[in-house]
Amino acid sequence: MFVRWRQRIERTVTPASPLTLIPVVAPTPSGGAITIRLPDGIGIEVKPGFDAGVLSAVMRALRGSSSC
């Protein structure tokens, strides 16, 4: 019985089509930058070597501003 099912499946299975490779272009690296997204959708890109004091001041200003 198993042999009949196997033969039936082998008759109905079609051979797979040949593999087609599609070239993919990777985006250029951001140089280690990260993007900080705030809940209201504002994004700040921070690159290596950023001034933490300036970032802190910007974050405080954005939190205090209701127009952004």
C-alpha positions as CSV (number, residue, x, y, z in Angstrom):
1,M,0.0,0.0,0.0
2,F,2.8,2.4,0.9
3,V,4.5,1.6,-2.4
4,R,1.4,2.7,-4.4
5,W,1.2,6.0,-2.6
6,R,4.9,6.7,-3.1
7,Q,4.5,5.9,-6.8
8,R,1.5,8.1,-7.1
9,I,3.3,11.0,-5.4
10,E,6.4,10.6,-7.6
11,R,4.2,10.8,-10.7
12,T,2.5,14.1,-9.6
13,V,5.6,15.9,-8.3
14,T,7.1,18.2,-10.9
15,P,10.9,18.8,-10.8
16,A,11.9,22.1,-9.3
17,S,12.9,25.0,-11.5
18,P,16.6,25.9,-11.6
19,L,17.8,28.3,-8.9
20,T,17.7,32.0,-10.0
21,L,20.0,34.3,-8.1
22,I,18.9,37.9,-7.7
23,P,21.5,40.6,-7.0
24,V,21.0,42.6,-3.8
25,V,22.6,45.9,-3.2
26,A,23.2,46.5,0.4
27,P,22.9,50.1,1.7
28,T,26.1,51.9,2.5
29,P,27.1,51.6,6.1
30,S,26.1,54.5,8.3
31,G,29.6,54.6,10.0
32,G,28.2,53.4,13.3
33,A,25.5,56.1,13.5
34,I,22.3,55.3,15.4
35,T,18.9,56.9,15.2
36,I,17.0,57.7,18.3
37,R,13.2,57.9,17.7
38,L,11.0,59.7,20.1
39,P,7.4,58.6,20.7
40,D,6.1,61.6,18.7
41,G,8.1,60.4,15.6
42,I,11.0,62.9,15.8
43,G,14.3,61.1,15.0
44,I,17.8,62.2,15.9
45,E,20.8,60.6,14.2
46,V,23.8,60.3,16.5
47,K,27.2,59.5,15.0
48,P,30.3,58.2,16.8
49,G,32.1,60.9,18.7
50,F,28.9,63.0,19.4
51,D,28.8,65.5,22.2
52,A,26.7,63.9,25.0
53,G,26.1,67.4,26.5
54,V,24.6,68.7,23.3
55,L,22.5,65.6,22.8
56,S,21.2,65.9,26.4
57,A,20.3,69.6,25.8
58,V,18.5,68.8,22.5
59,M,16.5,66.0,24.3
60,R,15.5,68.4,27.1
61,A,14.5,71.0,24.6
62,L,12.4,68.5,22.6
63,R,10.7,67.2,25.7
64,G,9.8,70.7,26.8
65,S,8.5,71.8,23.3
66,S,4.9,71.1,22.6
67,S,5.2,72.4,19.0
68,C,7.5,69.6,17.8
